[in-house]
Amino acid sequence: MFDFLVVGAGFAGSVIAERLASSGQRVLIIDRRSHIGGNAYDCINQDGLLIHVYGPHIFHTNSEQVVAYLSRFTDWHPYEHRVLSSVDGKLFPIPINIDTVNRYFQVDLDAAGVVSLLSQLAETPEHIRTSEEAIVSRVGRELYNQFFKNYTRKQWGCDASELDASVAMRVPFRLNHDDRYFTDRYQMMPSYGYTKMFERMLHHPLIEIRLDFDFRDVSPRALCKCVVFTGPIDEYFEFQNGKLPYRSLRFVHETYSRETFQSAGVINYPNEHDYTRVTEFKYLTGQHHVKTSVVYEYPCSIGDPYYPVPCQESAIIFERYKRLAMQMKEVYFLGRLANYRYLNMDQVVAQALKLFKKIACDYGIPIGTYSNLTERR
């Protein structure tokens, strides 16, 4: 019935499905959820506000190729993400910059003065292996305790001393006044939301979508000649080498009868409350409304898989599954869950476009260009 079965209708699955269909392949895309878009799914709530159901998704990239591709399916509005952190009842810019340091220590230092202060506070271990060591080697113990220690414990369910240094390396430190969370060349949001973008991406006569449909309930070989799997890799192999650990999130959405709720799109709460952060969507979407909607994020160990846990044990388990995946014929593994790696949205899109070229080469599929997609916007 189909040439390809794509498991998962998030960024990875939707991009690869669109590329295959636009090259003349018949594609069935399935998802166990009742909607497309994966974790980037957004919708209008009962009060008429556009919300991100699974927490904030901020688009940013330096890749012209990714922007060119996604722009076939959406217009954009500019948005530069800013985050504040609540410490001792005061709000400080995050990532840590000159203003964060000056406000916290109640000083007035320039960049050179901040470097000098942090060098005095820093603790430099012989080898940096953990997230705790990575942070204290850059900003010292006090800032680590106030801004990172408890946030990490809530987010990951363990101490930063138990996490690989790569987790902390994702958080930048700046020796200027730039309070943007990202510094990528392209920072923007889909004008009408991510779901509308996915709908346009998957609106193709050669694509069939089946929702509320689990991979375990389908016989791939009876339906198609090839599978692209974007779900958890350990689940594909029925956990035969053990279960990979993930951190999950519980979201509590609230709507308030006021135009704004907080002073930034996201406020982190490292030391107080059980939630880690609060997001106010109107900052992200640019929507004008007399009410406002926010979401509180509560990290947890049970639920949908969101964050791979980067530790030595999980790396060993994943390598076993990776070796199994490399032996599979006519099955491709794509995306964050299939590669057990935290990826930004633009990275997933780039990975999907790259995989399409490999599949096209493997199966003799004409790659074509993006120009035939313009009319579909």
C-alpha positions in Angstrom: 0.0 0.0 0.0 2.9 2.4 0.9 6.5 2.8 0.0 7.5 4.1 3.5 6.1 3.9 7.0 7.1 6.8 9.2 6.6 6.3 12.9 6.1 9.6 14.7 4.5 12.9 13.5 6.8 15.3 15.2 9.5 17.4 13.6 11.6 14.4 12.5 8.8 12.3 11.1 7.0 15.2 9.4 10.0 16.5 7.6 11.1 13.1 6.3 7.5 12.2 5.3 7.2 15.5 3.4 10.5 15.0 1.6 9.7 11.4 0.6 6.2 12.3 -0.6 7.4 15.3 -2.6 9.8 12.9 -4.3 7.0 10.6 -5.4 6.9 8.1 -2.5 3.7 6.9 -0.9 4.0 7.5 2.8 2.0 6.4 5.8 2.8 8.4 9.0 1.5 7.2 12.3 1.5 8.6 15.8 0.2 7.2 19.1 -1.0 10.6 20.1 -4.2 12.2 18.9 -2.4 15.0 17.0 0.5 15.8 14.8 3.4 18.0 15.8 4.9 15.9 18.6 6.0 17.9 21.5 5.9 21.1 19.4 2.1 20.8 19.2 0.2 24.0 19.9 -3.4 24.9 19.9 -6.0 27.5 20.8 -7.3 26.9 24.3 -10.9 27.5 25.5 -10.1 31.2 26.2 -8.8 31.8 22.7 -5.1 31.9 23.6 -2.5 30.1 21.5 -0.6 27.8 23.9 2.2 25.2 23.6 0.7 22.1 25.1 4.1 20.5 26.0 5.9 23.5 27.2 7.7 26.3 25.3 9.3 25.6 22.0 11.5 28.5 20.8 12.8 28.3 17.3 16.4 29.5 16.8 19.0 28.5 14.3 22.1 29.5 12.3 21.2 27.3 9.4 19.9 29.0 6.3 19.0 25.6 4.8 16.7 24.8 7.7 15.0 28.3 7.6 14.6 28.0 3.8 13.0 24.6 4.1 10.5 25.5 7.0 9.7 28.8 5.4 7.9 26.8 2.6 5.2 26.1 5.2 5.0 29.1 7.5 5.5 32.8 7.8 7.4 34.0 10.8 7.3 36.7 13.4 10.6 37.8 15.2 11.1 36.8 18.8 14.2 36.9 20.9 13.8 34.8 24.0 14.7 36.2 27.4 14.7 34.3 30.7 14.9 35.5 34.3 15.8 33.5 37.4 14.1 34.1 40.7 16.7 34.0 43.5 16.1 35.4 47.0 13.0 37.2 45.8 14.8 39.0 43.0 14.9 38.4 39.3 18.3 38.0 37.5 19.1 37.6 33.8 19.9 34.0 32.7 22.3 33.0 31.1 24.6 34.7 33.6 26.0 37.9 32.2 27.6 41.1 33.5 24.3 42.4 34.8 23.6 39.1 36.7 26.9 39.3 38.5 26.6 43.0 39.3 23.1 42.8 40.6 23.8 39.6 42.7 27.0 40.9 44.3 25.8 44.5 44.3 28.8 45.8 42.5 29.4 47.8 39.3 32.0 46.0 37.3 32.9 46.0 33.6 33.8 42.9 31.7 37.4 42.8 33.0 36.2 43.2 36.5 33.7 40.4 36.2 36.4 38.1 34.8 38.6 39.0 37.8 35.8 38.4 40.3 34.8 35.0 38.8 38.4 33.9 38.5 38.7 34.4 42.3 35.5 32.5 42.9 36.1 29.7 40.5 37.1 26.2 41.7 39.3 24.4 39.1 39.3 20.6 39.5 42.1 18.7 37.8 39.6 17.0 35.4 36.1 18.3 34.6 33.8 15.3 34.4 30.5 16.4 36.0 28.1 19.3 35.6 28.9 20.5 39.0 32.6 20.7 38.2 31.9 22.4 34.9 29.8 25.2 36.5 32.0 25.9 39.6 35.0 26.0 37.4 33.4 28.9 35.6 31.4 30.9 38.1 32.3 29.5 41.5 30.4 27.8 44.3 28.0 30.6 45.4 26.5 31.3 42.0 26.4 27.5 41.4 24.4 27.0 44.7 22.0 29.9 44.0 21.3 29.4 40.3 22.0 25.8 39.3 22.3 23.3 42.2 18.6 23.0 43.1 17.3 23.6 39.6 19.4 20.7 38.4 18.2 18.5 41.2 14.6 19.2 40.3 15.1 18.9 36.6 17.1 15.7 36.6 16.1 14.1 39.9 19.8 13.8 40.9 22.7 16.1 41.9 24.8 17.9 39.3 27.7 15.9 40.5 26.1 12.8 39.0 25.5 14.3 35.6 27.9 14.4 32.7 29.6 17.8 32.1 27.9 18.1 28.7 24.6 19.0 30.5 26.1 22.2 32.0 28.0 23.1 28.8 24.6 23.8 27.2 24.3 26.8 29.5 26.4 29.8 28.3 28.0 32.5 30.4 28.5 36.0 28.9 30.9 38.8 29.5 28.6 41.4 28.1 25.1 42.8 28.7 23.3 40.5 26.2 20.3 39.1 28.0 19.0 37.0 25.1 18.8 33.3 25.9 20.0 32.5 22.4 22.4 34.3 20.1 21.6 32.5 16.8 21.3 34.4 13.6 17.6 33.4 13.1 15.3 33.8 16.1 11.6 33.7 15.3 8.3 31.9 15.8 5.8 30.5 13.2 3.2 33.2 12.7 0.2 30.9 13.2 1.8 28.3 15.4 3.7 25.1 14.9 0.6 22.9 14.3 -0.4 25.0 11.3 3.1 24.6 9.9 2.9 20.8 10.3 -0.5 20.7 8.7 0.9 22.4 5.6 3.9 20.2 5.6 1.9 17.0 5.7 -0.9 18.2 3.3 0.2 16.0 0.4 -1.8 13.5 -1.7 0.9 10.9 -1.2 0.8 11.2 2.6 -1.7 9.4 4.8 -1.9 10.2 8.5 -3.2 7.8 11.2 -3.4 9.1 14.7 -4.0 7.2 18.0 -2.1 4.5 16.2 0.7 2.6 17.9 3.7 1.1 16.1 3.2 -2.2 17.9 -0.2 -2.5 16.3 1.0 -2.5 12.7 2.9 -5.0 10.6 5.4 -2.8 8.7 6.4 -5.4 6.2 2.7 -5.8 5.1 2.4 -2.1 4.5 5.6 -0.8 3.1 9.2 -1.6 2.0 10.9 0.7 4.5 10.5 2.2 8.0 11.7 5.5 9.4 11.4 5.2 13.2 11.5 8.4 15.3 10.4 6.9 18.7 12.5 5.6 21.6 15.1 3.2 20.2 14.9 0.9 23.2 11.2 0.6 22.7 11.7 -0.5 19.1 13.9 -3.3 20.3 11.4 -4.2 23.0 13.9 -3.2 25.8 16.0 -6.3 25.2 19.2 -4.5 26.4 17.5 -2.7 29.2 15.4 0.5 29.5 17.0 3.9 28.7 16.4 6.5 31.5 14.4 9.6 30.7 13.2 12.6 32.6 9.6 13.6 32.0 7.5 16.7 32.7 4.1 17.4 34.1 2.5 20.6 32.7 -0.1 22.6 34.6 -1.8 25.2 32.4 -3.5 28.3 33.8 -5.3 31.2 32.3 -5.5 34.5 34.1 -7.9 37.4 33.6 -5.1 40.0 33.1 -3.1 41.1 30.1 0.3 40.0 31.5 1.3 37.7 34.3 5.1 38.1 34.6 7.9 40.3 33.3 9.5 37.8 30.8 8.6 34.9 28.6 10.1 32.4 31.1 11.0 32.8 34.7 13.1 30.0 36.4 12.6 29.0 40.0 15.7 27.2 41.0 15.2 27.2 44.8 11.6 27.6 45.5 8.5 25.7 44.5 8.3 22.2 43.0 8.1 23.5 39.5 11.3 24.6 37.6 9.9 27.4 35.4 6.8 29.3 34.4 6.2 30.3 30.7 3.8 33.0 29.6 2.9 32.3 26.0 1.9 35.7 24.8 5.6 36.7 24.9 6.4 33.9 22.5 3.4 34.1 20.1 3.0 37.8 19.9 -0.8 37.4 20.4 -2.9 40.3 21.7 -5.6 39.2 24.2 -7.2 40.6 27.3 -6.3 37.4 29.1 -3.0 35.5 29.4 -2.0 31.9 29.7 0.9 30.3 31.5 2.3 26.8 32.1 4.1 25.5 35.2 6.6 22.7 34.5 7.1 20.0 37.1 9.9 17.5 36.3 9.2 13.9 37.1 10.5 10.4 36.4 7.3 8.9 35.0 5.6 10.0 31.8 6.4 10.8 28.2 10.2 10.7 27.5 11.5 14.3 27.2 15.1 14.4 28.3 17.7 11.6 27.8 19.7 11.3 31.0 23.4 11.8 30.1 25.3 9.5 32.4 27.8 6.6 31.9 25.2 3.9 32.5 22.8 5.2 29.8 25.6 5.7 27.4 26.5 2.0 27.7 22.9 0.9 27.2 22.5 3.2 24.1 25.6 1.9 22.5 24.1 -1.6 22.6 21.0 -0.4 20.9 23.0 1.6 18.4 24.8 -1.5 17.3 21.5 -3.3 16.8 20.2 -0.4 14.8 23.2 -0.5 12.5 22.4 -4.1 11.6 18.8 -3.4 10.6 18.0 -3.4 7.0 15.2 -1.2 5.6 14.8 0.6 9.0 16.2 4.1 9.6 16.3 5.7 13.1 15.8 9.4 13.2 15.4 12.2 15.8 15.9 12.8 19.5 14.4 9.6 20.9 15.8 7.3 18.3 19.3 8.7 18.8 19.0 9.2 22.6 20.3 12.7 22.3 18.9 16.1 23.2 18.5 18.0 20.0 17.1 21.4 19.2 14.3 21.6 16.7 16.6 23.0 13.9 19.0 20.1 14.5 16.2 17.6 14.1 15.2 19.3 10.8 18.7 19.3 9.5 19.1 15.6 10.5 15.9 14.7 8.7 17.0 16.5 5.5 20.3 14.7 5.7 18.7 11.3 6.2 16.4 11.9 3.2 19.5 12.3 1.0 20.8 9.0 2.3 17.5 7.2 1.7 17.2 8.8 -1.8 20.7 7.4 -2.6 19.9 4.0 -1.1 16.6 3.7 -3.1 17.4 5.7 -6.2 14.8 8.4 -5.4 15.1 11.7 -7.2 15.9 14.4 -4.6 14.5 17.4 -6.5 14.3 20.9 -5.0 12.2 22.8 -2.6 10.9 25.1 -5.3 7.8 22.9 -6.0 6.6 23.6 -2.4 6.1 27.3 -2.6 2.4 27.2 -3.6 1.5 25.0 -0.6 2.0 27.8 1.9 
